[in-house]
Amino acid sequence: GAISITGNDVLIDIDFLPNLQSVEGDLVIFGNDVLSNLDVLQNLQTIKGGFVFQDNDAISNFDGLQNLQSIEGALFIISSDALTNLDGLQNLTSIVGDLTVTRNSMLSEFCGLFGLASNPPSGSIDISENASNPALEAIEQEGACERVLPAPLTLPLLPIGYMILLGVMMIGMMSLGMRRVL
């Protein structure tokens, strides 16, 4: 059946749902002010209904949902102020319904929706009022999460002689500056 975890002001984890692979109806996680992560849902692959994630202000990512592949209903991600990225949804490739991602003030990383870019949800798409609001086409152009990460910073290596000369020059300049002050 459906699973509803709503209005729990003291619930910090949902460890009572281990090894959950499928939800046979809607999954609703709503109004849990201190729930900190969704890690226990790491085996979840299918939701045979909709998924509502709303007003969960302590969860910053969906990392526990990395194996979720399909939602046979709508997906609503609404008003979760700590949420910064959707990377945990990287294997989600099917939504049979609407996709609504709105009013998440810190949400700026959407590469987790890359799997939906080539297979868009069958319903309407509303990505609005977040820190960033890309279209699915833009997410597809950016690529999957691992391809969106910035390249590592590399600095050119200078021969040791130049480095020593540079150090001597800097020490000389500093000592000249000190004499002027004295």
N, C-alpha and C positions, 0 to 999 in steps of 0.2 A: 503494500500500500504506500500511501504518501508518508513523507517524513516532514514534520514541522517543528523547528526549533525557534521559538519566538519569545521575545520579551523577558529574557533572563538576564537580570542586572548583575548577577554574581557568577555566571557560567564562564569559566576561563578556557575550557577545552571541551571537546565532544568525543572524548576517548571511549565513550560507551557505544560507539559505532565502528568497532574494528572490523576489518576484512569485508566491508560493504562493497560489493561489486556492481550492484544494480539497485536502482530505486524503481519500484513498480508503479509509481505515480509521480506527483509533484514533490520536489525538494524545496522547502521554504526555510531560509535562514534569515530571520528578520528581528531587528531590535535587540541585539545582544551586545551591550555596551562594552564588555570586557573580554569577550571571546577573542583570543589572540591569534589563532591560526586554524587552518583546515587540514592539517597534516594527516590526521587519522583517516581522511577520505582518499588516501593515496591509491587504493585499489579500485575506486569507483570508475566504471567504464561507460555506463549507460544510465540515463535518467529517462524513464518512459512516461514522461509528463513534462511540465515546465520546471524551471529553476529560477527561484526568486532569491536574490541576495540583496538585502536592503537594510540600511541603518545599522551596520555593524562597524562601529567606529574605531576598533582596535586592530583590525586585520589590514595589513598593508599589501598583501599579495595573495594569489591563488595557488601557491606552490603545492599544496596538498592535492590539487586536482589534475596533476600532470598526466594521468591515464584516462581522463574523461574523453570519450570519443564522440558521443552523440547525445543530443537532447531532443526528445520527441515531443517537444512543445516549445514554448517561448523561453528566452533567457532575459532576465531583468537584473541589471546591476545598477543599483540606485542609492544615492546619498550615503555612501560609505566613505567618510572623510579621510581615513588613513590610507586608503587604497592608492598605491602608486603605480602598479603595473598589473598586467594580465598574463604574465609569462607562463603561469601554471596551466593555462588553457591551450598550450601549444599543440596538443594532439586532438583538440576538438575540431571535427571536420563536418559535422552535420547538426543543424538546428531546423526543426520542422515547426516553424512559427516565427514570431517576431524576435528581433535582437534590439534591446534597449539598454544603453549604457549612458546614464545621465546623472548630473549633479554630484559627481565625485570630485571634490575640489583639488585633490592632490594627484589624480590619475593623469599620467602623461605618457605612459609606455603601453602600446597596443600590439606589439609584435606577437603576443600570444594568440591573436586572432588571425594570424597568417593562414592557418588551415581553412578558415572560412572564406578567405578572399577569392579562391578559385571555385568554391561551392557555397555561394551566399545563402543565408537563411531564406526560407520560402515566404516568410512574412515581411513586414516592414522593418527598416533599419533606422534607428535613432541613436546617434552618437552625438551628444550635445551637453553643454554646460559642465564640461570637465576641464582640467588644466590644459588638455590638448584634445582636439576633436577631429581626428583624421577620417577620411572616407575609406572604405574597404580597399578601393583601388590604390590609395596611397600606402596602406599597410602591405599590400601585395608588392608594390614597387620597392619598399624598404626591405622586405624579405623576412625570413624567420628570425627569431630572437638572436640566435648565435651569430647571424650575419649583420645584425644591427649594431652590435657592440663596437665602440670606437677602436681603431687600430692602436696598438701600444705605441707609446712615445719612444722614439729612438733619437739619440743624440750622436752626432758624428764624433768619432774617436780622433783625438789629436795625437801626433807623435809625442813621446815623452819629452823631447827637447823643447818643443813649443810650450808644453805645460809648465816646465820648470821656468822658462823665460817669462811666461805670463805671471807666475807666482812671484818671481823676483821683481818684476815691474810693479805689481800691486803692492808689495811690501815697501818698495821705494816710494811710491806715491803716497802711501799711508804715513810713512815717516816724514815726508816733506810737509804734509798737512798737519802733522802733530807739531812740527817746529814752528809753523806759522801761528798756531794757537798759543804756544808757549811764548 
